[in-house]
Amino acid sequence: MEEHGKRNSFKGSIGFVMAAAGSAVGLGNIWRFPYLAAKDGGGIFLAVYIILALTFGFALLATEITIGRKTRQSPLTAYSKLKKGWGFLGIISCVIPAIIMPYYCVIGGWVVKYFTVFISGNGVQAAADDYFSGYITKEAEPIIFMAVFLMISAFIVFRGVNKGIESFSKVMMPILFLMIIGISLFSLTISHTDAEGITRKGLEGFKVYLIPDLTGMTLEKFVNVFIDALGQLFFSLSVAMGIMVAYGSYVKDGDNIGKSINRIEIFDTAAALFAGAMIVPAVYVFMGTEGMSQGPGLMFVSLPKIFNAMGAAGTVIGCIFFAMVLFAAFTSAVSIMEAVVSSFMDKFGLSRKAACITEMLIALAGGIIVCLGYNKWYFEFTLPNGTKAQILDIMDYVSNNCLMPIVALGTCILIGWVVKPKTIIDEVEKNGHRFGRKGLYIVMIKYLAPIFLMLLLAKTILPA
């Protein structure tokens, strides 16, 4: 077990890649990526997303992982060690996962609940119109499931980098990918005839997902697609939330960072694309494209109805699906918690045990507040983007729409103009390793990424 003053490392690059990929393959990919792909013209969104992942996403991912390894520090302390006076970026980078962890555990608790419902053979209940709203507005049960999810995540983090995070990721990630691919292939084989006699097939839904739809495409709509893909990358690559800095600090000096970054890109992009191939065809078959909703509405309302419409096979598929979502939620929750725990260890000299207990208590208190936001403390608040929000939505908006782009923009300015890109390049090329796309990295981190991030901030923060 790690104590203060002693830092562990991933045993090998595969463990690091699996942990980093596991962080990214979370709920954001499963319930946000398919919705955006269906909304933004299918193949158009996919093409824009892939290009941005290989350019913008690559630059941020490489920067954060390298900052972590170079400084051997967690996000809270890494930025000040890299450049005196820039510690504020580290503070924000630590605040982000601290905000995310409580409400992520609440959602993780919802997944645990639905998994238990389907594995007990009661999936028909989950298909009822008011089942989800009825569940989250209960006072005690959501808190219990949230606490269960949190304690399992905390136990994995408590076991440390090697015995906990690395070992867990190396087992879970192959299983998770097999499940995603298996459900994706199944989605392509299904068909359904609705009450009006219209028959839709999974392959038709796959075409809707994959083939670009240029109908009504204008410059303004393309800009919206671009901004959507840009925002999704934060979820898909787990950047700008301290996670990759923390994980990078556990990478050995002799490991080839450039090669690991390429592998993480491949895993993360594949996971996002398969998430769309898994969900869009299934929703199309049973509900048409208009049935594609965003966020909890997709996973906890639309999909249970689809599983119910599948008949006996739906119970089995529902069990597999929610098991897969649960694995994905755990791999992400572990990384979010580790970003905070490692920060407490580095900044305050706490042992892993003490840091883990501290963050668990903070997340538990925050999770209870989020749960009560759907019953005793329910209220509605209008966000700048015009949407009605409760406590969970406000926390999500502040962390994802405001603070994450600010951290990413600040990181670009720090690396691009203050300490210079050579700082990152030299660390990647240490031990004679090659840094592919070096020229692209310099252009992106200095010029293009800051412009993209300012556009994203303007779009998400300014009133709709």
N, C-alpha and C positions, 0 to 999 in steps of 0.2 A: 504494500500500500504506500502511495506517495505521501510524504510528509513535507512540511515547509522546508525550503532550501534544497530539495531534491526534485529534479524534473525528469519525468519518464519520456520515452520516445516510442513511436510505432516501431514494431519489430521489423517491418518491411514495407515496401512501397505498395504492395497489394492491400495490406491492412489499411493504409492511409487512404488509398483510392476508394476502397469499399466504405470506409467511414464517411468520407467526403461525399460520395455519391448517395449514401444512405441519408445524409443530412438533407440533400436536395430533393430526394424522392419522397415528398411528403404530401400533405393534404392540398397544398397550393397547386401542385401538378395535377392531382386527381380531380379536383372539383373546379379549378379555374381555367386550366389550359384547354380542356375540351369545349367549355362554354365560349371562350374567346375565339377558338378555331371555327366553331359553328357560326358565331356572330360576324366574324370578320372575313368572310369569303373563302373559308377552307384553305385551299392551297396557297392563296395570297398571304394569309397570316403565317402559314408554315414556312414559306420561302423567306419572308421578312425575319421571322424568328430565328431560323437557322443561320442566316447571314449575320444577324446581330449577336448570336451566341458565339460565333467564330471570330468576332471582331471586338465588339463592346464587352461581351461577357468574358471573353478570353482575357482582355486587359485587366478587368477588375479582379478576376479569379487569380491570375498570375501575381498581381500586386499584393493582394491580401495574404496569400499563402507565403509569399516570399518575405513580406514584412514579419510574419510570425516566425519563420525560421531564422531570419537575420537577427532579430532582437531576442529570440528565445523567451518571448513574453506573450501573455494573453492580451486581448484587445484593450483592457483598461490601462495597461502600462506600456504597451508596445509603441504607441505613437509618440509619447513623450521621450522614450529612449531613442527613437529614430531621429527626432528633432525636438529640442527643447522649445517649449512654448506651444506645442501642438497637442498637448495632453487632453485638450477639450474634445478632440475627435475620439480619443479612447474612452472618455466618459460617456459620450453619446453612444459609442459602439457597445458599451456594456449595458447602458440603459435600455437599448432596443430589445435584446433577448430577455432582459428582466421584465419588460412589459409584455412580450409575446408569451413567455412561459405559462403564466396563469391561464390565459384564455385558450392557449393551445391544449392545455391539460383538460379544460372543460370540454372542448371539442373531442379530444381523445377519449374522454369519458362517454360521450355520445356514441362513439364508435364501439367501445366496449359493450355498451348497452345493446346496440343493434346486433353485434356479433352473438351475444348471449340469446337474443330473441330468435335469430335464425338457426343457431346450432341446437336450440331446444325445439325446433320445428314449428315455431309460432310466427313465421314470416308473414303470414296472411294479416296478422294484426298490424304489422308495421306498414302495410299498404293502405290502411285507412286514412282518410283525408286529414283527420285531426290528431293522428297518433303522435307525430313529431312535436307539434305545438303543445299537445297535452303533456308530453313527457318533460320538455324543458321548462314548463311552468310549474312543475312540482317543486316542493321546497327541499326535501331531503334526498331523494334518490339521485338526482344529478350530482349533488355534492359527494355522495358516496362513490359513485363511479369515477368522478374526477379524481378523488383521493386515491383510488386504486390505481388508476393510470399513472398518477404522479409518483406514487411509491415504487412502482415497477421501474419507471424511468430513473428515479433517484438511486435505486439499488444498482442499476447498470453503471451509472456514473460513479457511484461510491466505490465500485470495484476497480476503478482506475482506467488508465489508457489501454493497457495491454489485456488484462483479464476481463475488463468490462467492455469498453467501447470497441476496441479492435476485434476481440473474440466474438462479440455479439454481431458486429457488422459483417464479418467474414462468413457467418452462418446464415444470417437473415437475408442479406442482399441477393445471393444466388436464388434462394427460395422465392423472394419477392419478385425477382425478374421472371422466373419461370411462371409464377402465378399471373403476372401482368400479360405475358406473351400468350399463355393458355387461354385466358379470358378474352383477349383480343381476337384470337383465332376463332373461338366459339361465337363471338359477336358477328363474325362474317358469315356464319352458316345459318343464322336464324331468319325466320320470315314470319309475318303475321298479317291476317286479314281483319280489318276493322269492321265496325258496325255498318259502314257505308259500302262495304264490299271492296275496298281498296287494299290491295296486297303490297306490302313493302318488304324488301329483302335487305339483309345486312350488307351485302356487297354494294347495293345502291347507296346506303348510308355511308359506306367507306368512300365511295366516289364523291359524295357531298363534302366529306372531310378532306379528301386529298386533291381534288381538281379545283383549280382557281375559279372563283365566280366573280367576273368583272361587271356584273349587272349593276348599273347605277354608280359605278366607281368614279369618284371625283377626287380632286387633290385633297380636299378637306377630309374625305372618308379615308383616303390612304394615310394621311397624317395620323388619324385616329387609330388605324391599324398599327402603324409604326409605334405610337405611344403605348398601345396595349401590349405589343410584343416586348417593348423595352421594360415596362413594368413587370411583366411576367418573368423576365430573366432574374430578377431579385429572388423570386420564389424558386425558380428552377436551378439556380446555381448557389443559393444560400450566401450571396455576397451582401456586404454592407450591414451585416448584423453581428459581426464579431466572430462568427463561427470559424471561418476559414483562417483568420489570424490565429485563433486558438489551436486549430488542428495543424496549421503550418508550424507552430512552435514545437510540435512533437515530431517533426520530420527530421531524420538524421542528416548530418552534414554531407555524408557520402551519397545520399539518394539523389536521383536525377529528377529535379522538380519539373523541368520542362516536359518530360515524358509522362509524369504523373498528371500534370495539368491536361495534357491531351486526352488521357484516359478518362479523367473526370468529365471532360466536355462530352466525350462519346457516350458515357453511361447516362449522364444527366439529360442530354438531348434525346437519346433513345427512349429513356423512361417517359419523358414528356410526350413524345410522338406516339408511343404505345398506349399511354393513358387516353389520348384522343381516339386512337383506333379501337380501344376497349369500350369507350362510353358512347361516342357519337353514333356509330352504327346501331347500337342497341336502342338508344333513345329515338333515333329516326324510325326504326322499325315499328315501335309501339306508340310513339307520340308525334312523329314528324319532327321537322326542324324546330317548330314552334314550341316543342316540349323541352328544349334545352334551357335550363335555368342555371344561375350562377350560385356558387357557394353551397351552404347547407341544403338549400332547396333541391339541388341536383342529387346529392348523396343520400339524404334522409327522407326525401319525399318522392321524387321522380323515380329513382332506381328501385326502391322497394315495390312500387306499383308495377314496374317492368318485370321484376322477378316473380311477382304474383301472377302476372299474365302468362308467364312461361309454363305454369302448371307445376307438376312434381319436380321437373328439372330446375325450376326457379329456386326451390329451397336449397338445393345443392350448390347452385351457382351463387346464391346469396351468401351462403356460409363461406365459400371460397373467397368471394369478393370482399366481405367485411374482415376476413382473416388477413387478406392482402393489405387492405386499408389500415388495419391495426398494426401490422408490421411496419408499414410506411410511416405511420404516426409515431411509433416508438423510435425508429431510427432518427427522425427529425427532432423529436422531443429531447432525446439524449444529447444531440449536438447543441441544441439551444441551451440546455441546462449546463453543459460543459463550458460554454462561453462565459457564463456567469461564475461558475465554480472556480475555474482556472483564474479568473480575474480576482476573485476574493483571495485565492491562495497567493498570487503574485504581489498584490497590493498590500494586503494586511498580514501576510505571513501565516495564514491559517493552514492547518492540516486539511487534507482532502475530506476527511470525515466531518470536521467542523464546518468547512465551506459548503459541503453538500447538505448538511442539516440546516444551515442558515438559509440557503437558497430554497430548500424544500419548504420551510416554514413561510418564507415570503410568497412563494408560488401558491401554497395552500391558502393563505389569507386572501391573496388576489383572486384565486379561483372561486372561493366562496362568495366574494363580492360579485364576480361575474355571474355566477349561478343565481344569486338573489336578484340580479338585474332583470331577470325574466319573470319575477313574481313580486316579492315584497318591495323591491326597490325599482320597479319598472317605471321607465319614463321614455319619452321620445325627444330626440335632439336632432335638429337639421344640420348636417355637415355642409361645409362649403361647396361640395360637389352636388348638393341638392338631395342626397339620400337621407332617409329617416334612420336614426341610429339609437341603439341601446349601449350599455356599458361595453360589451364585447366589441361592437362596431367602432366605438370611439377609440378604444385601445388599439384596434387593428389599423384604423385610419392614421392615428398619431405615429405609430411605429413604422408602418409600411409605406404610407403615402407621404409622410413629412420627414421623419428622421432618417430613414434609410437613404433616400436620394441626397440628403444633406451630407451624410457621412461619405457617400460615394463621391460627391462633388468635392468635398474637402480633401479626400484621399487623392483625387486626380490633381488638384492644385498643389498639394504637398509633394507628391512624387514627380509631377510633370514640370514644376516651376521652382520648387524650393530645394529639395535634395537631389533633384534631377533623375531621369529614368535610368541613368547609369548605375545608380544605387541598386535598383532591382535587377538589372541585366547582369551586373557583376556577380550577384548572389546566385542567380540561376546558372550562370556559366562556370561557377566554382567547380573545381576538380575536372575541368576540361569538358564539361557537359555543354551541349548545344542548346541555344535558345531560338527555336524556330519562330518565324513571324516577328523578328526583332524590330524591323522597320515599321511594321504595322503597329506594334506595341507602342513605339515612340509617338507616332502620329495620333493614335487613339487616346493615349493617356494625357497628352498635352493639349490637343485641339478638339477632336471630335467628341470624345466622351463628355467633357464639360458642357459642350453645346447641347448634346442629347439630354443630359441631366437637368439642365436649366429649362429645356422644353418640357420635360417630364414634371418638374416641380411646378411650372406655370400651369400645366394642364390639370394637375391633381389638387393643388392647394388653392388656386384662385377660384372664385365663385363660378358655378356653372352658368 
